[in-house]
Amino acid sequence: MHFAISATYGPTDPTRAMLPFLFAASAVQNGDSVTLMLFADAVFVAVEGAGAKLVPVGPPNRYEEITAHPNVMLMACKPCVEARGLAASALDKRVKLAGMNEFHAAAKQPDARVVNF
């Protein structure tokens, strides 16, 4: 199965920001593939070094595990990045800049389920 996950929470709420990464970790542990798209303030998680430094209350930080996993495509919304004044060069090199068309393509895969955080 493929999960298309949209995330909107950023580092100001590290527990909520980590929830899509936790879900993605559960999915890939079960052999599924994941497209995780960071929208709105979640794009700040993609800034080099920021995601790995999040300290959620309760659950562990799974940013590195998910970002490096071969069955995960991690994308950041290009318009969201630009609207927040972030330079593409400031982002983790493993994060692909994309838009709604790419998220739509992931969501319409025949075996896809969409999950929103």
The 8 nearest C-alpha neighbors of each residue, nearest first, counted from 0:
[[1, 31, 110, 111, 32, 2, 112, 30],
 [0, 2, 111, 32, 33, 31, 110, 112],
 [1, 3, 33, 112, 111, 113, 4, 34],
 [4, 2, 113, 34, 106, 105, 33, 35],
 [5, 3, 35, 114, 115, 113, 2, 34],
 [4, 6, 115, 36, 35, 116, 37, 114],
 [5, 7, 116, 37, 38, 8, 41, 36],
 [6, 8, 41, 38, 39, 40, 37, 116],
 [9, 7, 41, 16, 40, 15, 6, 12],
 [8, 10, 41, 40, 16, 11, 43, 44],
 [9, 11, 13, 12, 44, 16, 53, 43],
 [10, 12, 9, 13, 8, 16, 40, 14],
 [13, 11, 10, 15, 14, 9, 16, 8],
 [14, 12, 16, 55, 10, 15, 53, 11],
 [15, 13, 55, 17, 16, 12, 56, 18],
 [14, 16, 18, 17, 13, 12, 8, 116],
 [15, 17, 8, 13, 9, 14, 18, 12],
 [16, 18, 20, 14, 15, 19, 13, 21],
 [19, 17, 21, 15, 20, 16, 22, 14],
 [20, 18, 22, 21, 17, 23, 116, 6],
 [21, 19, 23, 17, 18, 22, 61, 24],
 [22, 20, 18, 24, 23, 19, 61, 17],
 [21, 23, 19, 25, 24, 20, 18, 26],
 [22, 24, 20, 26, 21, 25, 19, 27],
 [25, 23, 21, 27, 26, 22, 28, 20],
 [26, 24, 22, 28, 23, 27, 21, 29],
 [25, 27, 23, 29, 31, 24, 28, 22],
 [26, 28, 31, 30, 29, 24, 25, 32],
 [29, 27, 25, 26, 30, 24, 31, 23],
 [28, 30, 27, 26, 31, 25, 24, 32],
 [31, 29, 27, 28, 26, 32, 0, 70],
 [30, 32, 27, 0, 26, 29, 1, 33],
 [33, 31, 1, 70, 27, 71, 2, 0],
 [34, 32, 71, 2, 1, 3, 35, 72],
 [33, 35, 72, 3, 71, 73, 4, 2],
 [34, 36, 4, 73, 5, 3, 33, 74],
 [37, 35, 74, 5, 75, 73, 4, 6],
 [36, 38, 75, 6, 41, 42, 76, 5],
 [37, 39, 7, 76, 41, 6, 42, 79],
 [38, 40, 7, 41, 79, 42, 37, 8],
 [41, 39, 9, 42, 8, 7, 43, 38],
 [40, 42, 9, 8, 7, 37, 43, 38],
 [41, 43, 37, 44, 40, 45, 75, 38],
 [44, 42, 45, 41, 46, 40, 9, 10],
 [43, 45, 50, 42, 49, 41, 46, 9],
 [46, 44, 43, 42, 90, 91, 50, 47],
 [45, 47, 90, 43, 49, 44, 89, 91],
 [48, 46, 91, 90, 49, 89, 45, 50],
 [47, 49, 51, 50, 46, 52, 91, 45],
 [50, 48, 52, 46, 44, 51, 47, 45],
 [51, 49, 44, 52, 53, 62, 48, 45],
 [50, 52, 49, 62, 48, 53, 63, 60],
 [53, 51, 49, 50, 54, 48, 60, 62],
 [54, 52, 50, 13, 51, 55, 49, 60],
 [53, 55, 13, 52, 56, 60, 14, 59],
 [54, 56, 14, 13, 57, 58, 53, 60],
 [57, 55, 14, 58, 54, 13, 59, 15],
 [58, 56, 55, 59, 14, 54, 60, 17],
 [57, 59, 55, 56, 60, 14, 21, 17],
 [60, 58, 61, 57, 55, 54, 56, 21],
 [59, 61, 62, 54, 17, 55, 53, 58],
 [62, 60, 64, 63, 20, 59, 65, 21],
 [63, 61, 65, 64, 51, 50, 60, 66],
 [64, 62, 66, 65, 61, 67, 51, 50],
 [63, 65, 61, 62, 67, 66, 68, 24],
 [66, 64, 68, 62, 67, 63, 61, 24],
 [65, 67, 63, 68, 64, 62, 73, 93],
 [66, 68, 65, 64, 63, 69, 93, 71],
 [67, 69, 65, 70, 71, 66, 64, 27],
 [68, 70, 71, 67, 72, 66, 65, 32],
 [71, 69, 32, 68, 33, 27, 72, 31],
 [72, 70, 33, 68, 69, 34, 32, 73],
 [71, 73, 34, 35, 33, 74, 70, 66],
 [74, 72, 35, 94, 34, 36, 71, 95],
 [75, 73, 95, 36, 94, 96, 97, 37],
 [76, 74, 37, 96, 36, 42, 97, 77],
 [75, 77, 79, 98, 97, 38, 78, 96],
 [76, 78, 80, 96, 79, 97, 98, 75],
 [79, 77, 81, 80, 76, 82, 98, 97],
 [78, 80, 82, 76, 77, 81, 39, 38],
 [81, 79, 77, 83, 85, 78, 82, 42],
 [80, 82, 78, 84, 83, 79, 85, 77],
 [83, 81, 79, 84, 80, 78, 85, 77],
 [84, 82, 81, 80, 85, 79, 40, 39],
 [85, 83, 81, 82, 86, 80, 79, 87],
 [86, 84, 80, 83, 81, 87, 89, 82],
 [85, 87, 88, 89, 84, 81, 90, 80],
 [86, 88, 89, 90, 85, 80, 96, 81],
 [87, 89, 86, 90, 92, 91, 85, 47],
 [90, 88, 86, 87, 46, 47, 85, 91],
 [91, 89, 46, 47, 45, 88, 87, 92],
 [90, 92, 47, 93, 94, 46, 45, 89],
 [93, 91, 94, 90, 95, 47, 88, 89],
 [92, 94, 91, 95, 66, 73, 67, 90],
 [95, 93, 74, 73, 92, 91, 75, 96],
 [96, 94, 74, 97, 75, 73, 93, 92],
 [97, 95, 75, 77, 74, 76, 94, 98],
 [98, 96, 76, 77, 75, 74, 95, 101],
 [99, 97, 76, 100, 101, 77, 102, 96],
 [98, 100, 102, 101, 103, 97, 76, 104],
 [99, 101, 103, 98, 102, 104, 97, 105],
 [102, 100, 104, 103, 99, 98, 97, 105],
 [103, 101, 99, 105, 104, 100, 106, 98],
 [102, 104, 106, 100, 101, 105, 99, 107],
 [105, 103, 101, 107, 102, 106, 100, 108],
 [106, 104, 102, 103, 107, 108, 3, 101],
 [105, 107, 103, 3, 104, 108, 111, 113],
 [108, 106, 104, 105, 103, 109, 111, 110],
 [107, 109, 111, 110, 106, 105, 104, 1],
 [110, 108, 111, 107, 106, 1, 0, 112],
 [109, 111, 0, 108, 1, 112, 107, 2],
 [112, 110, 1, 108, 2, 106, 109, 0],
 [111, 113, 2, 3, 1, 114, 106, 110],
 [114, 112, 3, 4, 2, 106, 111, 115],
 [113, 115, 4, 3, 5, 112, 116, 2],
 [116, 114, 5, 4, 6, 113, 19, 7],
 [115, 6, 5, 19, 7, 114, 18, 8]]
